[in-house]
Amino acid sequence: MNKIIQIYKTLYEKYGTQGWWPFIDSGYHPSEYDFPKNENQIFEICLGVILTQNTTFTSVVKSLNTLNAMNCLDYKAIKNMPLDTLKNTIKPSGYFNQKANYILAFIDFFERLEDKTPTREELLAIKGIGPESADSILLYAYNQPEFVVDAYTKRLLLHAGLIDEKASYYAIKKFMESEIEKEVKDRDELLICYQEFHALIVAHAKLFYSKKPYGVGCFL
């Protein structure tokens, strides 16, 4: 068993299934892997991914709850919303001017996508969608096995001595996928592993890697 799989198993035994991605109407759904169930849930995940950029999910939930209370938690309603109203609604998520533009750019893409699964290249071509956002959308909204790398992932791997400080997003992603796929061969199991592993890293890192010096008290 390689070190990455050891970390995954340790985190899983400690924290259990995480039930990502959470939805406003149903919350987290641990051990249920048949989400998203419809177009609105797919869009809610994508919207949440954009809003989560450079902020906490707690702040994002405030924006999503407001949109839900306005019966506007779908792309058609948001597209028809006055721009100033959209900006004010998502203000708790920060960077509301640019995020409003990012959301509208994504909606323009989303409504043309119909029932197809987007490619990574198509997502990266959308204004405001970077590698982490693209992988999050593919992994959680479209159930594609793409490992998501965030700041917590890098901090944890650095503390474990498994990557170099200068390692790029793509280098870390390739490393994680390569190590996991050495031992997880089935696509469905791989998808669950990717979804849970990212969520588990976040759960663990909030406790041990959110404040400097990173990794103090970490049991990995």
N, C-alpha and C positions, 0 to 999 in steps of 0.2 A: 504494500500500500504506500503510495507516494505521499509527500508532506501535504500537498493541497487537499487530497482526499481525507487525510487525517484531520486537517483543520475543519473541513466540512462536517465530518462525522462528530467531532467534538462539539462544534457549535449546535448541530442538530440535536444532540443528546442534551445539551444544556438548555436551549431555548425552545425546541420543538418547532412544528410547522408555523409559518408566519402568515399565510393567507393573503399574500400580495397578489394583485393590486387592490387596495380597499376602495369600495364604492360608497357614495353618499347615502344611497338608499339601503344598503345591506352591510356596509362595513367590511371588516376583514373576513376571510372565508378559509380558515385553516383546513388543510387536507381535502379541499374541494378544488379540483383542477379543470372544471369545465367552464371556466370564465375566460373571457367575456361572453355573455350569452346573446348579445344583440348589437346592432349598430350604435345605439346610444351609449352602451357601456364601452365599446371600442373608442368612441370619440371622447368619453369622459376620461379614459386613461391617457389618451394623447393630450388632451387639454391639461390634465394634471401634470404630465411630464413637462410641458412648456412652462407652466406656472411655477413648478418646483425649482427651476433654474435659479441658482444663487439665493435660495431661501430655504426655510424649513417647511416640511409638509403640514405642520400645524397651521402655518400662515395660509397655505394653499387651501386647506379645508374651509377656512373662513370665506374665501372667495367662492369656492364651489357651493357652499351652503347658501350664500346669497343668491347665486345664479339659480340654484334649485328652488329657492323660495319665490323667485320671480318666474318660475316655469321656463327658464332659459338655459337649462343644462343640456342643450343640443345645438348642433352646428347651425341649423337653419335660423333658430331664434337669435343666436349670437350674431350671425351675419346681418340680420335685419335690425340689430340694436344700434342706436346712435353711438358713434365712436366715444364720445365723452362719457356716456353711460357705462359702456364697457370698461373704460379706463377706471372709472370710479368704483365699479363693482369688483375689479381685480386688484385694487390698490393694496389690500392687506398682503398680497404676494410680492410686493416690491417691483421696481422697474416697470411700472404699469404702462408707461408710454410705449416702450419698445415691445413689451410682451403683448400688448393689444395688437400691434402690427404683426407680430409673429403668429398670433392666433388666427388673424384674418388671412395671412398667407397660407397657413396650414389648412384652413377651411376651404380655400380656393382649390387646394390640392385634393383634399379629402372628398369633396363633393364630386370631383371628376374621377375618383378612384373606383367608385361603385363598390362591388363586392370583392375586388382583387386585393391581394396582399402586396403591399409596396415593397420595392427593393430598398436595400440600404442606400444605394446610390441616389435613388429618387428622393428619399427622405433627406439626405445630406444636401441636396440641391435646394431645399426649401429654406428661406430666410429664417434664421434663428434656430435651426436644428443642427446641432453638432453631433459628434460621435456618441457621447453618452446618451443624449436624448433619442437619437436614432435607434440605438440598441435597446433602450428602455421601451420604446414604442413597439419594436419588433418582438421583444421577449414577452411583454405583458399584454399588449393589445392584439397581437397577431400570432402569438404562440410559436414564435420562431426561435430556435436555440442559438441565441446570440448572447454571450456573456457581457454583462454591464459592469464597466469599471468606473468607480467614482473615487473621490479623494480618500474616503475611508478605506477602500480596497488597497490603495497605494500605501497608506500609512501602515496598515496591518502587515502587508507583505514586506515593507522596508524593515519594520520592527522584527519580523521573523527572519530577516536576512536572505530573502528569496529573490529580491530584485535589486537593481541599482537605482540610486537616487534620480538619475537622469532617464530612467525608462519611460518611454512614451506611452500614450494611451493604447496604441495598437500593439506595442510590444507586450504590455501587461495582458491585454486581451488574448493575444495569441498564446502567451505562456499559460494562462489559466485554462483556456479551452483545450490546449494540447495535453496538459496534465490530467484534467478531468476525463477527457475522452480516451485516455489510456485504460481507464477502468470502468467507464460507463459507456456502453455500446448502443443500447436500445434508445431510439430517438425520444420516445415518451419519457423514459427515465432521465434522459439527458436534459430535456426541457424542464422537468420538475426540479432537477438538481440545480440548473442555472437560476430558475426563479427563486428557489428557496435559499440558495447560497448567497445571492446578492442581498436578499432581505435579512438573512442571518448576520451577514457582515455589518449591515447597518445597525441592527439591534445590538450587536456586541460592541461596535465602535462607538456608539452613543455613550456607552459606559466607560470605555477605556481609551478612546482615540479622538475625543472631541475637544480635549483641552491639553495644552502643552504642559510638561513633556508627554508625548504620546506613548501609550502602551503601559503606563504605570499600573501594576497590579494585574496585567493581562495574564491569563492562565494558559494561553496557547504555547 
